[in-house]
Amino acid sequence: MIRRLDRFGSRRHLRSRRPEGTSPLQAEAADQGVHRELVLREVATTSPPPEVAELLQVTVDTPLVVRRHLVVLDGHPAATADSYIPAHLVEGSRIARPERIPGGVHAALAEVLGTPLTHAVEALVARMPALAETETLELPPGTPVVELVRTIHADDRPVEVTVWMFDASRHRFVYDVPVD
């Protein structure tokens, strides 16, 4: 049986919920006894896909820095994450270079912007994977994926969009929603 990683969507970005210098995914995996590797596959400047441009409130010809990662859990490919940030916000910073960023991109982005990141909006869609997704995640036949598109804001301004592709058999999405 495959062990699933719980992804706590409603609290994972709270700095008070994780050790300083750790990313949300890194902290969640450690708390659950899951060995997590983050493989940086590419850092490049590109034009955004239309959905990403709309979420970032830019045009489709606006240069963006994209950071592409593969998440490996307990030795198995489990997710991809393609993060898009307007290039003019991070030019010359380590975010725009093909290097690992200790503590994660969000801490570095807040530092570069000179303002804290304030909130995230996530949209999830469960679907069957495309062939390339099946190959990258080494999915058995019939395994669905969960596509999660997350927009990070600094105040009311969107500053990063990440398109996640999760192997649905390796993740459980947990949300703690207040009821009034």
C-alpha positions as a Markdown table, in Angstrom:
| # | Residue | x | y | z |
|---|---|---|---|---|
| 1 | Met | 0.0 | 0.0 | 0.0 |
| 2 | Ile | 1.2 | 3.5 | -0.9 |
| 3 | Arg | 1.6 | 5.9 | 2.0 |
| 4 | Arg | 0.0 | 9.3 | 1.3 |
| 5 | Leu | 1.5 | 12.6 | 2.4 |
| 6 | Asp | -1.0 | 14.9 | 4.0 |
| 7 | Arg | -0.9 | 18.4 | 2.5 |
| 8 | Phe | -2.4 | 20.8 | 5.0 |
| 9 | Gly | -3.6 | 23.5 | 2.6 |
| 10 | Ser | -5.1 | 25.9 | 5.1 |
| 11 | Arg | -2.1 | 26.2 | 7.4 |
| 12 | Arg | 1.0 | 25.0 | 5.6 |
| 13 | His | 2.4 | 28.5 | 4.8 |
| 14 | Leu | 2.1 | 29.7 | 8.4 |
| 15 | Arg | 5.7 | 30.3 | 9.6 |
| 16 | Ser | 4.6 | 29.5 | 13.1 |
| 17 | Arg | 3.8 | 26.0 | 12.0 |
| 18 | Arg | 7.2 | 25.0 | 10.8 |
| 19 | Pro | 10.9 | 25.4 | 11.8 |
| 20 | Glu | 12.6 | 28.5 | 10.6 |
| 21 | Gly | 14.4 | 28.0 | 7.3 |
| 22 | Thr | 12.1 | 25.1 | 6.1 |
| 23 | Ser | 9.6 | 25.2 | 3.3 |
| 24 | Pro | 6.0 | 24.0 | 3.9 |
| 25 | Leu | 6.6 | 20.8 | 2.0 |
| 26 | Gln | 9.8 | 20.1 | 3.7 |
| 27 | Ala | 8.2 | 20.6 | 7.2 |
| 28 | Glu | 5.1 | 18.5 | 6.3 |
| 29 | Ala | 7.2 | 15.6 | 5.0 |
| 30 | Ala | 9.5 | 15.7 | 8.1 |
| 31 | Asp | 6.5 | 15.8 | 10.5 |
| 32 | Gln | 5.0 | 12.7 | 8.8 |
| 33 | Gly | 8.3 | 10.7 | 8.5 |
| 34 | Val | 8.4 | 10.9 | 4.8 |
| 35 | His | 11.7 | 11.3 | 3.0 |
| 36 | Arg | 11.3 | 14.2 | 0.6 |
| 37 | Glu | 13.7 | 15.2 | -2.2 |
| 38 | Leu | 13.2 | 18.4 | -4.3 |
| 39 | Val | 14.9 | 18.1 | -7.7 |
| 40 | Leu | 15.4 | 21.4 | -9.5 |
| 41 | Arg | 14.8 | 20.6 | -13.1 |
| 42 | Glu | 15.0 | 24.0 | -14.8 |
| 43 | Val | 15.1 | 27.7 | -14.2 |
| 44 | Ala | 14.4 | 29.8 | -17.3 |
| 45 | Thr | 12.8 | 33.0 | -18.5 |
| 46 | Thr | 9.6 | 32.3 | -20.5 |
| 47 | Ser | 6.3 | 33.7 | -21.6 |
| 48 | Pro | 3.4 | 32.6 | -19.4 |
| 49 | Pro | 0.6 | 30.2 | -20.3 |
| 50 | Pro | -2.6 | 32.1 | -20.7 |
| 51 | Glu | -4.1 | 31.0 | -17.3 |
| 52 | Val | -0.9 | 32.0 | -15.5 |
| 53 | Ala | -0.8 | 35.4 | -17.2 |
| 54 | Glu | -4.4 | 36.0 | -16.1 |
| 55 | Leu | -3.7 | 35.0 | -12.5 |
| 56 | Leu | -0.6 | 37.2 | -12.4 |
| 57 | Gln | -2.5 | 40.0 | -14.1 |
| 58 | Val | 0.1 | 40.3 | -16.9 |
| 59 | Thr | 0.0 | 39.9 | -20.6 |
| 60 | Val | 1.0 | 36.7 | -22.3 |
| 61 | Asp | 4.2 | 38.3 | -23.6 |
| 62 | Thr | 5.4 | 39.4 | -20.2 |
| 63 | Pro | 8.7 | 37.7 | -19.3 |
| 64 | Leu | 8.4 | 35.3 | -16.3 |
| 65 | Val | 11.0 | 33.4 | -14.4 |
| 66 | Val | 9.9 | 29.7 | -14.2 |
| 67 | Arg | 11.3 | 27.3 | -11.7 |
| 68 | Arg | 10.4 | 23.7 | -12.4 |
| 69 | His | 10.8 | 21.1 | -9.7 |
| 70 | Leu | 10.1 | 17.3 | -9.3 |
| 71 | Val | 9.1 | 16.3 | -5.8 |
| 72 | Val | 10.2 | 12.8 | -4.8 |
| 73 | Leu | 8.7 | 11.1 | -1.7 |
| 74 | Asp | 10.2 | 8.0 | -0.2 |
| 75 | Gly | 12.2 | 7.5 | -3.5 |
| 76 | His | 9.2 | 7.8 | -5.9 |
| 77 | Pro | 8.3 | 10.8 | -8.1 |
| 78 | Ala | 5.2 | 12.2 | -6.5 |
| 79 | Ala | 4.6 | 15.7 | -7.9 |
| 80 | Thr | 5.8 | 18.4 | -10.2 |
| 81 | Ala | 5.7 | 22.1 | -9.5 |
| 82 | Asp | 6.2 | 24.9 | -12.0 |
| 83 | Ser | 6.5 | 28.3 | -10.3 |
| 84 | Tyr | 6.1 | 31.5 | -12.4 |
| 85 | Ile | 7.2 | 34.9 | -11.1 |
| 86 | Pro | 7.3 | 38.2 | -13.1 |
| 87 | Ala | 11.0 | 38.5 | -14.2 |
| 88 | His | 11.2 | 42.2 | -13.4 |
| 89 | Leu | 10.5 | 41.4 | -9.7 |
| 90 | Val | 13.4 | 38.9 | -9.3 |
| 91 | Glu | 16.0 | 39.9 | -11.9 |
| 92 | Gly | 19.5 | 39.5 | -10.6 |
| 93 | Ser | 18.3 | 37.6 | -7.5 |
| 94 | Arg | 19.0 | 33.9 | -6.7 |
| 95 | Ile | 15.4 | 33.2 | -7.6 |
| 96 | Ala | 16.3 | 33.8 | -11.3 |
| 97 | Arg | 19.3 | 31.5 | -11.1 |
| 98 | Pro | 19.4 | 27.7 | -11.4 |
| 99 | Glu | 20.3 | 27.1 | -7.8 |
| 100 | Arg | 18.6 | 25.7 | -4.7 |
| 101 | Ile | 17.3 | 28.3 | -2.3 |
| 102 | Pro | 17.6 | 27.2 | 1.4 |
| 103 | Gly | 14.3 | 27.9 | 3.2 |
| 104 | Gly | 12.4 | 28.0 | -0.1 |
| 105 | Val | 11.5 | 30.6 | -2.7 |
| 106 | His | 8.8 | 32.3 | -0.7 |
| 107 | Ala | 11.2 | 33.6 | 2.0 |
| 108 | Ala | 13.6 | 34.8 | -0.8 |
| 109 | Leu | 10.7 | 36.4 | -2.7 |
| 110 | Ala | 9.5 | 38.3 | 0.4 |
| 111 | Glu | 13.1 | 39.5 | 0.9 |
| 112 | Val | 13.5 | 40.6 | -2.7 |
| 113 | Leu | 10.1 | 42.4 | -2.6 |
| 114 | Gly | 10.8 | 44.0 | 0.7 |
| 115 | Thr | 7.3 | 43.0 | 1.9 |
| 116 | Pro | 5.8 | 39.8 | 3.4 |
| 117 | Leu | 3.7 | 37.4 | 1.3 |
| 118 | Thr | 0.2 | 37.8 | 2.7 |
| 119 | His | -2.0 | 35.0 | 1.3 |
| 120 | Ala | -2.5 | 32.2 | -1.2 |
| 121 | Val | -5.4 | 31.2 | -3.3 |
| 122 | Glu | -5.6 | 27.6 | -4.5 |
| 123 | Ala | -7.8 | 25.9 | -7.1 |
| 124 | Leu | -7.8 | 22.1 | -7.4 |
| 125 | Val | -8.9 | 19.9 | -10.3 |
| 126 | Ala | -8.8 | 16.1 | -10.3 |
| 127 | Arg | -8.3 | 14.6 | -13.8 |
| 128 | Met | -6.6 | 11.9 | -15.7 |
| 129 | Pro | -3.0 | 12.7 | -16.6 |
| 130 | Ala | -1.5 | 13.6 | -20.0 |
| 131 | Leu | 1.1 | 11.1 | -21.4 |
| 132 | Ala | 4.0 | 13.3 | -20.4 |
| 133 | Glu | 2.7 | 13.6 | -16.8 |
| 134 | Thr | 2.3 | 9.8 | -16.6 |
| 135 | Glu | 5.9 | 9.4 | -17.7 |
| 136 | Thr | 7.3 | 12.1 | -15.4 |
| 137 | Leu | 5.5 | 10.8 | -12.3 |
| 138 | Glu | 5.9 | 7.1 | -13.3 |
| 139 | Leu | 2.1 | 6.6 | -12.8 |
| 140 | Pro | 0.6 | 3.1 | -13.0 |
| 141 | Pro | -2.3 | 2.9 | -15.5 |
| 142 | Gly | -5.5 | 4.5 | -14.3 |
| 143 | Thr | -3.9 | 6.7 | -11.7 |
| 144 | Pro | -5.4 | 10.2 | -11.6 |
| 145 | Val | -3.6 | 13.4 | -10.9 |
| 146 | Val | -4.6 | 16.5 | -8.9 |
| 147 | Glu | -3.7 | 19.7 | -10.6 |
| 148 | Leu | -3.4 | 22.5 | -8.1 |
| 149 | Val | -2.9 | 26.1 | -9.2 |
| 150 | Arg | -1.7 | 28.3 | -6.4 |
| 151 | Thr | -1.4 | 32.1 | -6.5 |
| 152 | Ile | 0.7 | 33.8 | -3.9 |
| 153 | His | 0.0 | 37.5 | -3.1 |
| 154 | Ala | 1.9 | 40.3 | -1.4 |
| 155 | Asp | -1.0 | 42.4 | -0.2 |
| 156 | Asp | -3.4 | 42.5 | -3.1 |
| 157 | Arg | -0.8 | 41.9 | -5.8 |
| 158 | Pro | -0.2 | 38.4 | -7.2 |
| 159 | Val | 3.5 | 37.7 | -7.3 |
| 160 | Glu | 3.8 | 34.0 | -8.0 |
| 161 | Val | 1.7 | 31.3 | -9.6 |
| 162 | Thr | 2.7 | 27.6 | -9.1 |
| 163 | Val | 1.1 | 24.9 | -11.1 |
| 164 | Trp | 1.4 | 21.6 | -9.2 |
| 165 | Met | 0.7 | 18.2 | -10.6 |
| 166 | Phe | 0.2 | 15.7 | -7.8 |
| 167 | Asp | 0.1 | 11.9 | -8.1 |
| 168 | Ala | -3.3 | 11.5 | -6.5 |
| 169 | Ser | -2.3 | 8.1 | -5.0 |
| 170 | Arg | 0.5 | 9.7 | -3.0 |
| 171 | His | -1.3 | 12.7 | -1.5 |
| 172 | Arg | -4.2 | 13.6 | 0.7 |
| 173 | Phe | -5.4 | 17.3 | 0.8 |
| 174 | Val | -6.4 | 18.4 | 4.2 |
| 175 | Tyr | -8.2 | 21.7 | 4.9 |
| 176 | Asp | -9.2 | 23.1 | 8.3 |
| 177 | Val | -12.1 | 25.4 | 7.5 |
| 178 | Pro | -13.7 | 27.6 | 10.2 |
| 179 | Val | -17.5 | 27.3 | 10.5 |
| 180 | Asp | -19.3 | 30.3 | 11.9 |
